[in-house]
Amino acid sequence: MHFIGDVHQPLHAADRNGDGGGNAEIVTFFGKNAPLHTIWDNQIVYNVDSTNTVLAADLSAEIATAAGESATSAPMDWALQSYQYAIDVAYSGIPGANSKTPVAVLGQPYQDAATPVVRIQIAALV
């Protein structure tokens, strides 16, 4: 189960110039410095809804869509989808750098771009 959850986190399926899936990319997210990978592991999810219960209730449309997808998809399909989300959304607008200093300041526009991805990926797990 842990593997299935991990493969749906976009930065678990990507690496940019040896950054360890965003672990070496320090960003400022709503005023706090953290690796980009950490932002995707939890902070973006925490900002989607006020509680896990509210999030679960709000995901009904995405869960219905995911339930209608082919049951023949395989872990490689999930990883490729996550990789594409990493390229198109997670790394979008973030300069590549392996640094201990923040390389980007992220706020509501980044959260707004990431939220649909998080919702789709969580719904796929149900």
C-alpha positions in Angstrom: 0.0 0.0 0.0 2.8 2.4 0.8 4.3 1.8 -2.6 1.0 2.6 -4.3 0.7 5.9 -2.4 4.3 6.8 -3.0 4.2 6.3 -6.8 1.2 8.7 -6.9 3.4 11.5 -5.4 4.9 13.2 -8.5 8.3 13.8 -7.1 8.7 10.2 -6.1 8.7 9.5 -9.9 11.1 12.2 -11.0 14.6 13.5 -10.6 16.0 16.6 -12.1 19.7 16.8 -12.4 20.3 14.6 -9.4 18.0 16.6 -7.1 16.5 13.5 -5.5 13.0 14.2 -6.6 13.1 17.7 -5.3 14.8 17.0 -2.1 17.8 19.2 -3.0 15.5 22.0 -4.2 14.9 24.3 -1.2 11.8 26.6 -1.7 9.9 29.0 0.4 6.3 27.9 0.6 3.9 30.3 2.3 6.8 31.8 4.2 8.5 28.5 5.3 11.6 27.0 3.8 11.5 23.3 2.9 12.6 20.9 0.2 10.3 20.9 -2.7 9.8 17.2 -2.1 8.5 17.9 1.4 6.1 20.4 0.1 4.6 17.7 -2.2 4.7 15.1 0.6 2.4 17.0 2.9 2.1 20.8 2.8 0.2 21.1 -0.5 -2.2 18.3 0.7 -2.8 20.1 4.0 -3.7 23.3 2.1 -6.3 21.6 -0.1 -9.0 21.3 2.6 -9.3 22.0 6.3 -9.3 18.4 7.4 -8.8 14.9 6.0 -12.6 14.3 6.5 -13.5 17.4 4.4 -10.9 16.3 1.8 -12.4 12.8 1.5 -15.9 14.3 1.1 -14.7 16.8 -1.5 -13.0 14.2 -3.6 -16.2 12.4 -4.7 -16.1 13.6 -8.3 -12.4 12.7 -8.7 -13.1 9.3 -7.1 -15.9 8.6 -9.5 -13.7 9.5 -12.4 -10.9 7.3 -11.1 -13.3 4.4 -10.6 -14.3 4.6 -14.3 -10.7 4.2 -15.5 -9.3 1.0 -16.8 -8.7 -1.6 -14.2 -5.8 -2.9 -16.3 -3.5 0.1 -15.5 -0.2 -1.0 -14.0 2.3 0.5 -11.6 4.4 1.7 -14.6 1.4 3.6 -15.9 1.0 5.3 -12.5 4.7 6.2 -12.4 4.6 7.7 -15.9 1.6 9.8 -15.0 3.3 11.0 -11.8 6.5 11.8 -13.8 4.5 13.9 -16.2 2.8 15.8 -13.3 6.3 16.4 -11.8 7.5 17.9 -15.1 4.4 19.9 -15.9 3.4 21.1 -12.4 5.8 20.3 -9.5 8.9 21.6 -11.2 7.1 24.3 -13.1 8.7 27.8 -12.5 11.3 26.4 -10.1 14.9 26.9 -11.3 17.1 23.9 -11.0 19.7 24.1 -8.2 21.1 21.8 -5.6 21.4 24.3 -2.9 20.6 24.9 0.8 19.2 28.3 0.1 15.7 28.8 -1.3 15.5 28.9 -5.1 11.9 30.0 -5.4 9.2 31.6 -3.4 5.9 29.7 -3.8 2.5 30.7 -2.6 -1.2 30.6 -3.6 -0.6 30.4 -7.4 1.6 27.4 -7.0 -0.9 25.8 -4.6 -3.7 26.5 -7.1 -1.7 24.7 -9.8 -0.8 21.8 -7.6 -4.3 21.2 -6.0 -5.9 19.5 -9.0 -2.9 17.1 -9.3 -3.1 16.2 -5.6 -6.9 15.7 -5.8 -6.6 13.4 -8.8 -3.7 11.4 -7.4 -5.4 10.9 -4.0 -8.6 9.9 -5.7 -6.7 7.3 -7.7 -5.7 5.6 -4.5 -9.3 4.9 -3.3 
